[in-house]
Structures are given as structure tokens and as C-alpha cells.
Amino acid sequence: MVSASGKWVSLIGVSLFCFKVVASLNAAPEIPIIDRAYSKLSNSITVEWTPVPGATSYLLTAQDGESFIETIVTNSPGTVSGLKAATMYKITIRSVNAGGRSQASLPKKAKTVLAAPILDVSSPSSDSILVQWEAVSMAVGFSVSIMRSNGLGRMWKENTTNTSLTFTSLDAGTLYTIKAYAWNANGIPGDDSTYNQRTSPHAPADIQVSFDSGTQKATVSWMPTEGAFSYTVTASSGASKLNCSTASTSCTISALQCGTEYTLSILASNDAGSSHSTATVSLKTVACAPRSILIQEDNPGHLSVSWSDAELGDYYVAFVKSDDGLEMHCNTSLTQCNFPAECGFTYFISVFAYNEAGQSPLGDVFNYTTAPCCPGDINPVFVSSDTAQLVWSPVRGAEMYETKAVDGNHVIECNDTATACTLSALQCDTVYNVTVYSFSEIKGSNTSCAPQCVTTAPCSPEIKNVSKDTFPIINVHWQATNDEATYIVTAKGEAGLYHCTSSGEFCTITDLPCGSIFSISAVAQTEAGQSLPSYSVPLETVPCCPADLKVIQVTQSVTNVSWTSGTGAQTYVTILESPKGQSKCHTLQNHCILGCISCGTNYTVALKAISATGLTAVCTYQDYSSSACCPLGVKLYLLGNNGIRICWRTSVGSANYRAELYGSKGIFTCTPSSALSYCDITEILCGDVYTVMVSPVDEMGSKLTFCPQKIYSVTCSGSSVGMVIFRGKRNAEYTKFWMETEIQ
């Protein structure tokens, strides 16, 4: 058996072995050794080294002064990119694994090669290519090579110290590949640049031209050119140029001008540029339409058409077509043609010029209208005092008709496209020579038409005055201007029609009703017809007087006057007049309250009925007398227990009075003779309150009710024997008076 101490020694030994194994597994790899560092591109350096056991990757570092660039790679060789051209770098490498990275290797220096030239390539001609570039830093020379991009043919290579080089004797329209690089003083080449450039194409050949005279277009075609992408055709004539472009081998030029000779040229183009111009081809277009066309009708029925020479025109054809469809033409090398023509027709004239290219474009189409014929069957279908309406049959070629009415030096005209015309503004009661002319806007009027005589109706009279001083008779006066005319005057209103007739200058209308409105007009009548009515003159007759008037006295100084309505009256004025004064009222109503009337006075009554326009009818009625005045100072005296005396003072003038006592036991009255101013009432009952009123009596025996009343209390014999108590209407208290005392 092994002792305990032996076991501990064995355990420690095993632990140390395991720690050594773990430590060796976690240690950084060894330092690599750079075998070679070189540059093939101006922005990178490639490094080669011997692999290090246990390394999983490598860290390459390129240092230029204080700046450096690092790159991690997995195997040799490795490349550091992003460097500057023609620059010396110090290159180091570290091996890397999970235990970390090693120390940097011994450095190696390497310099990047020169940068590639930046090329600017063009093709100045179809057989040359110009290559240009900017100077490259630290370069002492350049090498440029060129060959067809398809690999066919030979390659040209040129070395130069300049910054441009031209390759000639190349194939036109061909794509070439150009490569260029620079080398340094040690003869080490730098990066190269590659550029593809195509030479410009040859000019097209075998040009064909086809001209379309109808559309004024020319179609140009040619054989295809090697390397051409597009073609441009130019048609030149003086300062004018027209172009068309296409990728095919034909092109159409539009908007060519007539009467013009063009020079055609074609350019072939590609991405390198355009070819030189081809040999020019001449193109003549059709002649322009003849200008300055003049149409004349030298004699009726004969048309002459002339025009000016057209550029490039060989001969001319003139066409004349009438509006009924008939067409004529003439073919001539001159500049004039003659045609027959009929009246009332419109002719449409056009002239064309011709040459080898074809017919000229259509120029202006002219129309010429011959004079229309004279209308017939003129018939005046209606004639009034200032208007004549005529109708006739239509004529060929007439666009309008002109009607003239002539009276001495006065001419009335009417123009219309219809075969009817109404002549207005004629003089009434006048004979006119009326003529209807056919009219064409181009040729004017045909003046060979015969006139007709037309007599207008009489003139309308003019009412000068309507006198109505002797209503209901009115006299109407007018101004007569017609020969041998009869005048009819009419008064028209809601009340009816009233007439009078005269051959002079006035007539009389009678029996017009009051309160009416009339319109007065007059007409003149002759054999030629009847005139238009004169301007109406309004006539308003005076309002009618009310048929009934009543005067009722309301109080001693107020009277109510009422009446029936008067036809035509709007307001009324009522007047009561006496030597003492006048009371007047103006109202819209048919009644009126008149104040300030004197009692016991005779009045004359007048009523004025006034229309809305102010016409007034003065109406008189029977005189009116106001009532007698109410008595003053009414007093009561006791005559024993069953009697009482009523006393009063009368006003100026004589009148009959009646005294009345109203009590709960009955009504007591007394009427003295006209000479007395008191009366006694007996058999009254004491111990009652009486209302006392003394009133004048009118001629019919009726009393007036507007005189004041007084209230008295009559007591029976006792402590207050012989006492009458008076109570006014305005006070409920009683006032006691001795019977000898005047009762207030």
C-alpha cells in the first residue's frame, strides 16, 4: 500500500503537468519572418512570409511616417490596400491566434508603383484617335498601346515622354481598346489604364431623294455606314435650314417651302462624333401658288382672271366653279384667263402652278359674285301713317334687299335679308315712291328696279287743350295737319265711352259724369286709312257732392257733421260760418267734429269734396242753427215739505227750457213759459236725493242732454226743517244751505 505522503506527491506531480499543458496551449504564436514585399498596383503592397505553427491569422501593417494601415489576412501572401501611389512603406507582420498576437516581425521596405494615367480619348476624324492624359507624379515616361476591341488586326504601341499621342490610319467607325501606363526612373511600370474608343464614321454614300408635292415632304435614303449610330439630314436654302435625324437609313424632311431649291447633305454620327458632310444633292420643290390674283367683270357676263408669275412655275391652270356646281378651267403658260359669267351667281376661283415636281399647293380661293337681278311682285300688304310693309319674291344671287321710300329730298331706307321689309319713320299723309333693290355685299345694289307709289295714312292729331270750365260739358281742341280728314275724339273711362266728331279743330263732349277719370284721344280718318291715336290726355271730372248731410250738436260748443261718400272724393272740408266766426274741419272720413260753436247762433253750412289730384266740388246745403245756451246759476228753494222752486239765469236770446228732477220716487218736470226763468214742482217727496237738470228745448220740442246736472238732498221737517243739502257730482259730502241762500 502506498502511504498518505506518497499520494500527495503523486497528486502534485499530475497538477504541474496539467498546468504546463494548459500554459503551452494559451501562449501567443511565434514571430513570422517576411520573405518578400513588393507592389504591383499603385494602391497596394503584397507580402510573402513563412507560415507560423499555431497561427490562425496574420496582421499586416504598412507604415508611412506616422500614418499606417493594417490588414488581417489568413494566409501568405497577403495584400495591404488603400495605399498612396509611388510611396515608400515600412511593412511588418504579426501572427495571431487565441492566445494573442506575436511581436512585430523585422520590417521590410517596399514602394508602391506609379498611378495609372487618367485618359481623355477622342476621335478627331474617322481614321484617327487622340489620347491625352495628365502628368503622373514621379513618372519619366509613358507607354500607350491600341488595337481593335474584337482582337482582330495588329496592335500599335508607342512610348513617349509627352502627355498626348495620336494614332492614325485607323478603320472608320471601329471600336478600339487603348491601354496606357507610366514608368519611373528605375524603369518600373505603374498601373495601366484601359479605355474603349470608337472612331467616327465615314459620310453616307449613294443618296436617293423622293419628293411628295402633296405634303411638301422629301424622303432621303442612303447606304448604311460602318459604325454609325445615327444620321442627320440637312436641307439648306439661304439662311433657312431644315433637319431630320434617324437611326435607320432613310429620313423625311417636312415643312419644305414651295418654290425653293434646297441643298441636301447627310452626316453619320456615333459616340465618337460625326462624319464629314457628304457631297450635296439638289432638290427643287413645287412652285408656290400664284399670287396677286385679280378678278374683274369688264362687261356684264364676262370674267377676267389674272395673276403674277410663280417662282419655278412652268405653266398654270385656272379653275372657276359656280355655286350650282358647274366647273370650268383653262390651261395656259400666260398669266390670264377669261370665263363667261351669269348674273346672280357666285363663282369660286383658284389658280395652280405646275413644274416637274408637281402641282403647287392650293392658294387662296377667291369668290366673285355677279350682280343680282331685280326683285319682282312687290306688294304693299299693309300701310299705316308712318309704316309701309312690303313683300316680294326672292331672286337668285341676292344676299340682302334694300328698300327705299323717296319723298322729294327725303329718303327712308330698309335693309333686310328676308323678302319682306317694313319701312318705318315715314311721313304721314304723304305719297312715296317705294323701290326694292336686290343687294350683294360685293356688287352692291341693282339700280334698275322700278318704283311704286304708296300713300300713307293721315297724321295723328295733337290735342292742344281740354277745357272743362262748364262741367259737365268739355271742349277738346287739337292741331289739324291733314287734308280733308275727319276727326273722332273719344273719352274712355270706367264710366263708359263718350264721343264727338268734327272736320275742324275742336268738338264738344257732353254729359260726362262727376267723380270719374277719362283718357281723351283723337284719330284722323281719310281715304288712305285711319291715323294712329293721338297721345292720350287724362281728364278727371270734379268729385260728386255727397247726397246727404247731417248736423248734430254734441255739446254746447261741439257739433258732429256727417255725410255720405261722394264719388271721386278723397278728402272733405266742412265749414260752419256765422258773423261770430268760422269753424272748419279737413278730413279723410265722411264725418267731422267741429268745435268752438256758439250756442243760439245761425250758421251757413258748406262742404268741399276734393279729389286725390286737388279737384274740388263746392257743395252747399241748408243753413244750421245751434241750440240755445244752457242756463246758468240754477237755484232751488223749498216750498214747504212737498214743493220746490227751480230758478236759473238765461243767456242772450229767448228760448224755451225744461226743468227735470230725478229721484228714487219718480221723475218730476216743469216747463215755464218763454218769458219766465223759473218753475215750481209740487208734490215732491222729502227725504230723497234728486238730480236736477235745466235744458233748453229745440223747435221740435226735444230737450238737449248736454247741460250740466246737480244733485240735491231734500229733508223732511224736524231738526233740519227748511234745509236743502246740495251735493256736487265731484264730492260725496253734503253741503247745507238755508233755503234763502242761493244754491251753488
Solvent accessible surface area in square Angstrom, and as a share of the most:
residue,aa,sasa,rsa
1,M,243,1.08
2,V,102,0.58
3,S,70,0.45
4,A,71,0.55
5,S,78,0.51
6,G,24,0.23
7,K,132,0.56
8,W,162,0.57
9,V,108,0.62
10,S,72,0.47
11,L,99,0.49
12,I,101,0.51
13,G,40,0.38
14,V,91,0.52
15,S,60,0.39
16,L,116,0.58
17,F,136,0.57
18,C,69,0.41
19,F,147,0.61
20,K,147,0.62
21,V,62,0.36
22,V,79,0.46
23,A,49,0.38
24,S,77,0.49
25,L,135,0.67
26,N,99,0.51
27,A,58,0.45
28,A,51,0.39
29,P,15,0.09
30,E,123,0.55
31,I,84,0.43
32,P,2,0.01
33,I,127,0.64
34,I,15,0.08
35,D,81,0.42
36,R,124,0.45
37,A,18,0.14
38,Y,47,0.18
39,S,19,0.12
40,K,152,0.64
41,L,100,0.50
42,S,12,0.08
43,N,72,0.37
44,S,9,0.06
45,I,0,0.00
46,T,22,0.13
47,V,0,0.00
48,E,48,0.22
49,W,8,0.03
50,T,77,0.45
51,P,97,0.61
52,V,14,0.08
53,P,114,0.71
54,G,59,0.57
55,A,22,0.17
56,T,94,0.55
57,S,19,0.12
58,Y,10,0.04
59,L,7,0.04
60,L,0,0.00
61,T,14,0.08
62,A,0,0.00
63,Q,62,0.28
64,D,37,0.19
65,G,59,0.57
66,E,172,0.77
67,S,69,0.44
68,F,114,0.47
69,I,63,0.32
70,E,86,0.38
71,T,41,0.24
72,I,118,0.60
73,V,25,0.14
74,T,90,0.52
75,N,107,0.55
76,S,38,0.25
77,P,81,0.51
78,G,4,0.04
79,T,54,0.32
80,V,0,0.00
81,S,61,0.39
82,G,55,0.53
83,L,11,0.05
84,K,122,0.52
85,A,37,0.29
86,A,14,0.11
87,T,26,0.15
88,M,97,0.43
89,Y,8,0.03
90,K,82,0.35
91,I,0,0.00
92,T,18,0.11
93,I,1,0.00
94,R,65,0.24
95,S,0,0.00
96,V,34,0.20
97,N,30,0.15
98,A,115,0.89
99,G,33,0.32
100,G,31,0.30
101,R,134,0.49
102,S,8,0.05
103,Q,133,0.59
104,A,36,0.28
105,S,5,0.03
106,L,155,0.77
107,P,72,0.45
108,K,76,0.32
109,K,148,0.63
110,A,8,0.06
111,K,79,0.34
112,T,4,0.03
113,V,9,0.05
114,L,2,0.01
115,A,37,0.29
116,A,29,0.22
117,P,2,0.01
118,I,134,0.68
119,L,22,0.11
120,D,91,0.47
121,V,12,0.07
122,S,52,0.33
123,S,8,0.05
124,P,85,0.54
125,S,31,0.20
126,S,18,0.11
127,D,65,0.34
128,S,8,0.05
129,I,0,0.00
130,L,46,0.23
131,V,0,0.00
132,Q,75,0.34
133,W,15,0.05
134,E,128,0.57
135,A,87,0.67
136,V,21,0.12
137,S,85,0.55
138,M,108,0.48
139,A,24,0.19
140,V,78,0.45
141,G,0,0.00
142,F,10,0.04
143,S,1,0.01
144,V,0,0.00
145,S,16,0.10
146,I,1,0.00
147,M,60,0.27
148,R,62,0.23
149,S,48,0.31
150,N,91,0.46
151,G,45,0.44
152,L,119,0.59
153,G,63,0.61
154,R,145,0.53
155,M,100,0.44
156,W,72,0.25
157,K,108,0.46
158,E,80,0.36
159,N,100,0.51
160,T,20,0.12
161,T,107,0.62
162,N,98,0.50
163,T,57,0.33
164,S,46,0.30
165,L,35,0.18
166,T,67,0.39
167,F,12,0.05
168,T,83,0.48
169,S,91,0.59
170,L,11,0.05
171,D,68,0.35
172,A,12,0.09
173,G,1,0.01
174,T,15,0.09
175,L,58,0.29
176,Y,2,0.01
177,T,30,0.17
178,I,0,0.00
179,K,99,0.42
180,A,0,0.00
181,Y,60,0.23
182,A,0,0.00
183,W,63,0.22
184,N,21,0.11
185,A,88,0.68
186,N,125,0.64
187,G,47,0.45
188,I,82,0.42
189,P,72,0.45
190,G,12,0.12
191,D,23,0.12
192,D,81,0.42
193,S,22,0.14
194,T,82,0.48
195,Y,85,0.33
196,N,89,0.46
197,Q,16,0.07
198,R,51,0.19
199,T,0,0.00
200,S,4,0.02
201,P,0,0.00
202,H,109,0.49
203,A,36,0.28
204,P,6,0.04
205,A,64,0.49
206,D,85,0.44
207,I,33,0.17
208,Q,107,0.48
209,V,48,0.27
210,S,71,0.46
211,F,46,0.19
212,D,71,0.37
213,S,32,0.21
214,G,71,0.68
215,T,74,0.43
216,Q,24,0.11
217,K,81,0.34
218,A,0,0.00
219,T,58,0.34
220,V,0,0.00
221,S,39,0.25
222,W,12,0.04
223,M,108,0.48
224,P,92,0.58
225,T,20,0.12
226,E,125,0.56
227,G,17,0.17
228,A,22,0.17
229,F,101,0.42
230,S,41,0.26
231,Y,8,0.03
232,T,40,0.23
233,V,0,0.00
234,T,27,0.16
235,A,0,0.00
236,S,31,0.20
237,S,30,0.19
238,G,77,0.74
239,A,115,0.89
240,S,51,0.33
241,K,135,0.57
242,L,43,0.22
243,N,97,0.50
244,C,17,0.10
245,S,83,0.54
246,T,30,0.18
247,A,81,0.63
248,S,59,0.38
249,T,49,0.29
250,S,49,0.32
251,C,13,0.08
252,T,61,0.36
253,I,1,0.01
254,S,53,0.34
255,A,67,0.52
256,L,6,0.03
257,Q,109,0.48
258,C,29,0.17
259,G,14,0.14
260,T,27,0.16
261,E,91,0.41
262,Y,2,0.01
263,T,59,0.34
264,L,1,0.00
265,S,24,0.16
266,I,0,0.00
267,L,57,0.29
268,A,0,0.00
269,S,24,0.15
270,N,15,0.08
271,D,99,0.51
272,A,20,0.15
273,G,30,0.29
274,S,60,0.39
275,S,10,0.06
276,H,140,0.63
277,S,73,0.47
278,T,16,0.09
279,A,86,0.67
280,T,88,0.51
281,V,44,0.26
282,S,74,0.48
283,L,15,0.07
284,K,113,0.48
285,T,0,0.00
286,V,0,0.00
287,A,0,0.00
288,C,30,0.18
289,A,17,0.13
290,P,8,0.05
291,R,178,0.65
292,S,89,0.57
293,I,22,0.11
294,L,94,0.47
295,I,28,0.14
296,Q,87,0.39
297,E,44,0.20
298,D,89,0.46
299,N,94,0.48
300,P,131,0.82
301,G,33,0.32
302,H,66,0.29
303,L,0,0.00
304,S,9,0.06
305,V,0,0.00
306,S,30,0.19
307,W,14,0.05
308,S,43,0.28
309,D,114,0.59
310,A,15,0.12
311,E,121,0.54
312,L,53,0.26
313,G,23,0.22
314,D,90,0.47
315,Y,87,0.33
316,Y,7,0.03
317,V,12,0.07
318,A,0,0.00
319,F,55,0.23
320,V,0,0.00
321,K,93,0.40
322,S,7,0.05
323,D,80,0.42
324,D,93,0.48
325,G,44,0.42
326,L,115,0.57
327,E,98,0.44
328,M,48,0.22
329,H,118,0.52
330,C,29,0.18
331,N,102,0.52
332,T,24,0.14
333,S,84,0.54
334,L,127,0.63
335,T,44,0.26
336,Q,91,0.41
337,C,10,0.06
338,N,87,0.45
339,F,8,0.03
340,P,89,0.56
341,A,9,0.07
342,E,105,0.47
343,C,61,0.37
344,G,1,0.01
345,F,20,0.08
346,T,29,0.17
347,Y,9,0.04
348,F,86,0.36
349,I,0,0.00
350,S,15,0.10
351,V,3,0.02
352,F,24,0.10
353,A,0,0.00
354,Y,38,0.14
355,N,26,0.13
356,E,178,0.80
357,A,31,0.24
358,G,23,0.22
359,Q,77,0.34
360,S,2,0.01
361,P,46,0.29
362,L,112,0.56
363,G,26,0.25
364,D,106,0.55
365,V,78,0.45
366,F,67,0.28
367,N,77,0.39
368,Y,23,0.09
369,T,4,0.02
370,T,2,0.01
371,A,39,0.30
372,P,1,0.01
373,C,49,0.29
374,C,44,0.27
375,P,7,0.05
376,G,36,0.35
377,D,113,0.59
378,I,24,0.12
379,N,78,0.40
380,P,49,0.31
381,V,75,0.43
382,F,114,0.48
383,V,47,0.27
384,S,16,0.10
385,S,6,0.04
386,D,54,0.28
387,T,29,0.17
388,A,0,0.00
389,Q,67,0.30
390,L,0,0.00
391,V,51,0.29
392,W,14,0.05
393,S,46,0.30
394,P,101,0.64
395,V,30,0.17
396,R,121,0.44
397,G,24,0.23
398,A,25,0.19
399,E,82,0.37
400,M,62,0.28
401,Y,10,0.04
402,E,24,0.11
403,T,0,0.00
404,K,56,0.24
405,A,0,0.00
406,V,55,0.31
407,D,40,0.21
408,G,68,0.66
409,N,150,0.77
410,H,113,0.50
411,V,77,0.44
412,I,39,0.20
413,E,96,0.43
414,C,23,0.14
415,N,88,0.45
416,D,58,0.30
417,T,94,0.54
418,A,50,0.38
419,T,43,0.25
420,A,33,0.26
421,C,5,0.03
422,T,65,0.38
423,L,1,0.00
424,S,63,0.41
425,A,72,0.56
426,L,9,0.05
427,Q,100,0.45
428,C,34,0.20
429,D,50,0.26
430,T,24,0.14
431,V,88,0.50
432,Y,3,0.01
433,N,71,0.36
434,V,2,0.01
435,T,12,0.07
436,V,0,0.00
437,Y,38,0.15
438,S,0,0.00
439,F,53,0.22
440,S,0,0.00
441,E,139,0.62
442,I,92,0.47
443,K,76,0.32
444,G,20,0.19
445,S,40,0.26
446,N,31,0.16
447,T,112,0.65
448,S,88,0.57
449,C,14,0.08
450,A,75,0.58
451,P,79,0.50
452,Q,66,0.29
453,C,100,0.60
454,V,8,0.05
455,T,61,0.36
456,T,0,0.00
457,A,2,0.01
458,P,0,0.00
459,C,21,0.13
460,S,46,0.29
461,P,5,0.03
462,E,92,0.41
463,I,20,0.10
464,K,116,0.49
465,N,77,0.40
466,V,25,0.14
467,S,30,0.20
468,K,78,0.33
469,D,136,0.70
470,T,88,0.51
471,F,61,0.25
472,P,59,0.37
473,I,71,0.36
474,I,1,0.00
475,N,47,0.24
476,V,0,0.00
477,H,68,0.31
478,W,6,0.02
479,Q,84,0.37
480,A,33,0.26
481,T,85,0.49
482,N,18,0.09
483,D,112,0.58
484,E,173,0.77
485,A,8,0.06
486,T,56,0.33
487,Y,3,0.01
488,I,52,0.26
489,V,0,0.00
490,T,29,0.17
491,A,0,0.00
492,K,130,0.55
493,G,24,0.23
494,E,186,0.83
495,A,50,0.39
496,G,29,0.28
497,L,101,0.50
498,Y,56,0.21
499,H,108,0.48
500,C,15,0.09
501,T,84,0.49
502,S,27,0.17
503,S,93,0.60
504,G,33,0.32
505,E,95,0.42
506,F,111,0.46
507,C,9,0.06
508,T,55,0.32
509,I,3,0.02
510,T,62,0.36
511,D,109,0.56
512,L,4,0.02
513,P,45,0.28
514,C,42,0.25
515,G,14,0.14
516,S,17,0.11
517,I,120,0.61
518,F,4,0.02
519,S,44,0.28
520,I,0,0.00
521,S,25,0.16
522,A,1,0.00
523,V,22,0.13
524,A,0,0.00
525,Q,81,0.36
526,T,29,0.17
527,E,187,0.84
528,A,47,0.36
529,G,28,0.27
530,Q,97,0.43
531,S,5,0.03
532,L,94,0.47
533,P,83,0.52
534,S,8,0.05
535,Y,200,0.76
536,S,68,0.44
537,V,44,0.25
538,P,111,0.70
539,L,6,0.03
540,E,30,0.13
541,T,3,0.02
542,V,45,0.26
543,P,2,0.01
544,C,25,0.15
545,C,62,0.37
546,P,6,0.04
547,A,101,0.78
548,D,65,0.33
549,L,29,0.15
550,K,117,0.50
551,V,35,0.20
552,I,101,0.51
553,Q,28,0.13
554,V,72,0.42
555,T,55,0.32
556,Q,66,0.30
557,S,49,0.32
558,V,39,0.22
559,T,0,0.00
560,N,42,0.22
561,V,0,0.00
562,S,34,0.22
563,W,12,0.04
564,T,63,0.37
565,S,85,0.55
566,G,6,0.06
567,T,85,0.49
568,G,39,0.37
569,A,23,0.18
570,Q,97,0.43
571,T,24,0.14
572,Y,9,0.03
573,V,10,0.06
574,T,0,0.00
575,I,21,0.11
576,L,0,0.00
577,E,80,0.36
578,S,13,0.09
579,P,140,0.88
580,K,142,0.60
581,G,36,0.34
582,Q,103,0.46
583,S,11,0.07
584,K,127,0.54
585,C,27,0.16
586,H,116,0.52
587,T,23,0.13
588,L,121,0.60
589,Q,102,0.45
590,N,60,0.31
591,H,89,0.40
592,C,4,0.03
593,I,101,0.51
594,L,3,0.01
595,G,30,0.29
596,C,127,0.76
597,I,7,0.04
598,S,36,0.23
599,C,20,0.12
600,G,53,0.51
601,T,11,0.07
602,N,108,0.55
603,Y,8,0.03
604,T,74,0.43
605,V,6,0.03
606,A,28,0.21
607,L,0,0.00
608,K,68,0.29
609,A,0,0.00
610,I,30,0.15
611,S,6,0.04
612,A,75,0.58
613,T,105,0.61
614,G,47,0.45
615,L,45,0.23
616,T,54,0.31
617,A,11,0.08
618,V,96,0.55
619,C,4,0.03
620,T,110,0.64
621,Y,59,0.22
622,Q,166,0.74
623,D,90,0.47
624,Y,33,0.12
625,S,65,0.42
626,S,8,0.05
627,S,20,0.13
628,A,26,0.20
629,C,22,0.13
630,C,11,0.07
631,P,7,0.04
632,L,107,0.53
633,G,28,0.27
634,V,19,0.11
635,K,39,0.17
636,L,0,0.00
637,Y,59,0.23
638,L,20,0.10
639,L,75,0.37
640,G,52,0.50
641,N,81,0.41
642,N,84,0.43
643,G,2,0.02
644,I,0,0.00
645,R,82,0.30
646,I,0,0.00
647,C,30,0.18
648,W,9,0.03
649,R,139,0.51
650,T,65,0.38
651,S,38,0.25
652,V,154,0.88
653,G,57,0.55
654,S,105,0.68
655,A,22,0.17
656,N,76,0.39
657,Y,9,0.03
658,R,74,0.27
659,A,0,0.00
660,E,10,0.05
661,L,0,0.00
662,Y,68,0.26
663,G,21,0.20
664,S,93,0.60
665,K,122,0.52
666,G,27,0.26
667,I,114,0.58
668,F,41,0.17
669,T,75,0.43
670,C,17,0.10
671,T,87,0.51
672,P,17,0.11
673,S,68,0.44
674,S,71,0.46
675,A,96,0.74
676,L,80,0.40
677,S,42,0.27
678,Y,74,0.28
679,C,10,0.06
680,D,56,0.29
681,I,8,0.04
682,T,87,0.51
683,E,132,0.59
684,I,2,0.01
685,L,91,0.45
686,C,35,0.21
687,G,56,0.54
688,D,15,0.08
689,V,52,0.30
690,Y,1,0.00
691,T,30,0.17
692,V,3,0.02
693,M,8,0.04
694,V,4,0.03
695,S,1,0.01
696,P,1,0.01
697,V,26,0.15
698,D,59,0.30
699,E,176,0.79
700,M,170,0.76
701,G,37,0.36
702,S,59,0.38
703,K,55,0.23
704,L,29,0.14
705,T,103,0.60
706,F,46,0.19
707,C,6,0.04
708,P,100,0.63
709,Q,64,0.28
710,K,53,0.23
711,I,32,0.16
712,Y,0,0.00
713,S,16,0.10
714,V,3,0.01
715,T,36,0.21
716,C,59,0.35
717,S,60,0.39
718,G,49,0.47
719,S,132,0.85
720,S,33,0.21
721,V,77,0.44
722,G,22,0.21
723,M,27,0.12
724,V,0,0.00
725,I,21,0.11
726,F,29,0.12
727,R,58,0.21
728,G,25,0.24
729,K,120,0.51
730,R,242,0.88
731,N,86,0.44
732,A,86,0.67
733,E,127,0.57
734,Y,100,0.38
735,T,69,0.40
736,K,128,0.54
737,F,36,0.15
738,W,158,0.55
739,M,71,0.32
740,E,127,0.57
741,T,62,0.36
742,E,59,0.27
743,I,2,0.01
744,Q,120,0.53
